[in-house]
Amino acid sequence: MAAPMARVHEIVFIGPKGAGAARAVELLSDIDMVPARVAQGPGPRRAEPRGETLADCGVMNLPGGDRVRLHAAPEASRLDGLWQALAGKALGVVLFIDGAAADPVAELRRELAQVGPFVERGALVVGLSHTGSEGERLLRPALADALQREGLAPIVLSVDARVRADLLTLVKSALYSLDPRADLA
């Protein structure tokens, strides 16, 4: 009997600048992170990387041979064709919200307005970063309520985007929400 074919999942990490999306890909990836860039205007070609980063990409290997392709999409890239291609193939979206922002709930609504059509068909997990215990206690329910009002599952986890274990929990939550039998040990 032939071994089952390995599956490849795609997850896109997004959030406002500085919330942790690119750092998440860097920490989770089993390969060196690869930036996808586009040239900035006319000019001579140079040997060094040049241009605006559209996505940071990596790969996480799972037990049993499955893999997760990881993509961090900066805010500006979400309005172009690359974002649409990434999100169109993604199994899930991990959305970082900065708990120290002036209004994290408004930030969540703004992010959802940009990516709403893409998250309706896949998993969405919100990673609440930059909070203390008091901020977390107040913000998690408010963010979960905002997600429910949008008709989305209220999966909100407090994370430190510098801690790999926290990031793994986000990825596992996204994958388990779509396939409870997934082998992610």
Secondary structure, 3 states (H helix, E strand, C coil): CCCCCCCEEEEEEECCCCCCHHHHHHHHCCCCCEEEEECCCCCCCCCCCCCEEEEEEEEEECHHHCEEEEEECCHHHHHCHHHHHHHHHCCEEEEEEECCCCCHHHHHHHHHHHHHHHHCCCEEEEEEECCCHHHHHHHHHHHHHHHHHCCCCCCEEECCCCCHHHHHHHHHHHHHHHCCCCCCC
